[in-house]
Amino acid sequence: MLAVLLGAAFHASWNALVKSGSDPFLDTVSVTTGVAAVTAVVLVFLPVPLKGSWLCLIASVVIHLAYYAFLVLSYRGGDLSLVYPIMRGTAPAFTAILAAVLLGEQPSWGGWIGVFLVSCGVLLLTADSPRPKGVRLTPIVFALLNAGVIVAYTLVDGLGARLSGNAFSYTGYMLLLTGVLLFVASFVYRGRQVTNHVLSQWKKWTIGGSFTFASYSLALWAMTKAPIAPVAALRETSIIFSALLAGFVLKERLTLLRCASIAVVTAGAIVLKVF
């Protein structure tokens, strides 16, 4: 539990770096490039994942590329405060259901309650800010599709980490391949603008890449020690850390509803720990 909570803090930190930037698309590409650079160094000291995990690893790279594509489509015309909670809030519940059906991992009744409390807490954020008249349906559809993508890579990576023999090397190879492919695709799309953006703030993106690797590798390591669904739900406690960073670092307003969301997510995390 402590490992996942630490990973959630790292996850919130790199998202805060992207949020504080000037161009979310270029900043996201820069972070994935940064994590590819970091993992390229780290992998020198880690073993190669076992052969049985490579099918999961390759599938995960493809799924993560789809995740970033849907992310861009979701944010095109959709508010961050609406789209992000839909993606992250619905994923833990779907993950719990599919993990029970496909992997036979049945949470206790307290586990189910904890998972759904975390999901409900995240989804509370969708009501946090006023919506303009005529909210577009398309970004919401893409957000829901991306929730399905999050469920897919969570289950695939949870299984892959268990088969790899080393969750950290599995995470490293997956993030390295994803980062390289995403950079190439982005360079084709935006040209030297991508390279210039990455190089202009390489220290910032190296830090963001380190946070990303630490966040996801800790989560996958935890999935080798515990059922996937509770770990996936606990990972969404990153909302607590992101809200605190938004309030105290980015100077965003902590509304009453955001505080309520934090309280519900925290209650869900406590239930997952106790039961």
N, C-alpha and C positions, 0 to 999 in steps of 0.2 A: 504493500500500500504506500509506504514512504517513497519507494522508487517511482511509482506512477505519479504521485503528487509532485515530486521533484521534476519529473518529465513534463507535467502539466505547466509548472512554472516556467520551464525553458520554452515550451510551446507558446505561452502567452508572451514571452519576451521577444521572440523573433517576429511574432505578429505585430507587436508594438513597434518594432523597427520598420516593418513595411508600412504600417499606418502613419508613421511619422515622416515618411518619404513623400516625394513629389509625384510619382507615377506608379500606381499599384502594380501595373503589368510589368514594367521594367524592374521594379523593386522585387517582385516575386521571382522573376528570372534571375536576378542578381543573387538572391538568397539561395536558390537551387544550385546556381553555379558555385556559390561560396561553399555550400555543403559538399558538392562534388570535389572541390579542391581539398577540403578538410579530410574527407573520407579517403581520398587518394593517398594521403600521408598516413592516416591511421591504419589503413589496410595492410601496409607494409609489416605491421607488427601483429596482424591477426591471421588465423588460418583461413584457408579457402573453405567456403561452406560445403558440406557433404553433397554428393551427387543427387541424393534423393530430394533435395530442396530446390534444385535449379529450375524445375518446371514452375514451382510456386514463385520463384524469384523473377523469372521472365514474365509470367502473368502479372505479377505485381507492378513491374515497370510499365507495362501496357495500360493497366488500370490507373496508375498514377498519372500518366499522360492524359487519359480521359478526364481525370479529376481536375487537372489544371485547365483543360479546355472548357469543361462545364463551369468552372469557377469564373473564367472570363465572361462566358455567356450569361451567367447569373448576375454578375455585377454590371453588365451592360443594360442600363435601364432599371436596375433594381437597387433599392437602398441597402447599404451594408447592414443596418440595424434590423432589417427584415429578412434578408437573404441568408446571412450567416447563421442566425439562430435556427432557421428552418433546416439548414444542412446539418448542423452539429447537434441540434436537439432531437431530431427524429432518428438519427443514426444509431444511438445506443439501444433504443427499444427494438429496432429492426434487427440489430446484431444479436441481441439476446434471444429473439424468437428463432432466427435462422441457426444460431449456434445450438439451440436445443433440438431443432429438427434435423440438421445436417450432421452435427458432430456429437449429438447425444449428451451435451453438457446442460443438465437441468439445474438452474439456480434454485436455491431454497426460496420459500415464500418471502423471506426478508430480502433476498437477493433481487427478486422481481420488483419488490416495492422500491428498493434503493435505485435500481436502474430507471424505473419510470419517474421517480422523484427527480433524478438528475435531468432526464429528458424534459420533464415539465418545467423545471427551473430554467433551462436554457431557452425553451420556447416562450417563456414569459417575456423575453426581450423583444419579441415581435410586436408587442403592444407598448413598447417603451417610448416611441416617438410618434408624433402625429403623421398621418399618411396624406399625401396629396390626393386630390380628387381623381378618380379613375386609375387606381393602382393597376399596373400592367400585370397580366397573368403569366406572360412568357418567362420572366425571370424567376417567378415562383415555381413554375414547372421545371426549369433547369435546376433550381435549388433542390427540389425533391429528387430529381434524377441523380444529382450529385450525392445526396444522402445515400442513395442506393449504391453509388460508386464507393463511398466511404465504408459502407458495410462490406462490400466485396473485398476491398484491399485489407480491411481489418481481419476478416476470416482467412483470406489467402496468406497474409503475412503471419498471422498467429500460427497457422499450420506449418508454414515454411520455416519459421524460427525454431519450431520444435524439431523439424527434420534436419536442420542445418548443422547441429552440433555446437553452434556458437551464434547466439542471437545478434551479437554486435557485428560480427563479420557479415552475416546475412543482411542486416540493415545497411551496412556500409556499401556493399556491392549494389544493392537495390537503389540507394540514393545516388551513388556515383553514376550508374547507367542512366537513371532518370534525369539527373542534372545535365549530363552531356547531351542527351537527345533533346531535351527541352531547350538548351542553349542553341543547338544547331537549328531547330525549328524556328526559334525566335529570331535568330540571325537572318534566316531566309525571309522572315516576315517584316522585320524592322531594320535590317542591315547594320551598319556600323554604329547606329544609335545604341544598340544593345551593348556592344563591346565598350563603347565610350562610357556608358552608364556604370557598367561593372567595374571598370578600371578606375573611374573617378572616385569611388568610395569603397575600395577593395577592403580596407580594414573593417568597415562597418559590416560588410557582407560576409567576411570571414568569421566575425563574431556571431552573426545570424546563422551561418552555416553550422558553426559549432553547437549552438543552441538546438538547431533542428536535429542534428545527429544524436545529441544527448537525449532529447525529448523522445524521439521515436525508438531508439535502441533500448532505452529503459522500459518503454511500454511493451516492446516485443519480448524483452527478457522476462518481464513480469508474466507475459502470456505463456512462457515455458514453465512457470511455477504455479500458475493459478488459471482458473477458467477464463476464457476470452471475454465473455460478456461483461462481468464486473470490472475487468481491467479497462475495457473500452468505455464503460460508463464513467469510471473514475478519471479517465483522461480528460473528460469534458469539464472537470473541475478547473481546467485552464480558464474558464469564464470568470472564476473568482479572481485569479491573478491578473487577467486582462482588465477587469473592471478596476482593480486597485491601481494598476499601472496607468490606466486611462485617467483616473481621478487625480493621482498624486504626481505623475510624470508628465502626461500629456495635457493635464489641467482641464479634462472634460468633466461635465457635471454628473455627479452620482445621484441619480433620481431615486425616489422612493421605490419605484418599480424595479430598478436595477438592484437595490439593496434587498428587496424581497426575493428576486431571482437568486442572488448570492446565498440567501438564507435557505431556500429550497434545495439548491444544489448541495450546499453543505450538509443539510439534513440527509439527503440521499447518500452522500459519501459516508456519513456516520452509520447509517443503516447497513450499508454494504460492509463496513468494518465489523459491526457488532454481530451481524447475522451471516 
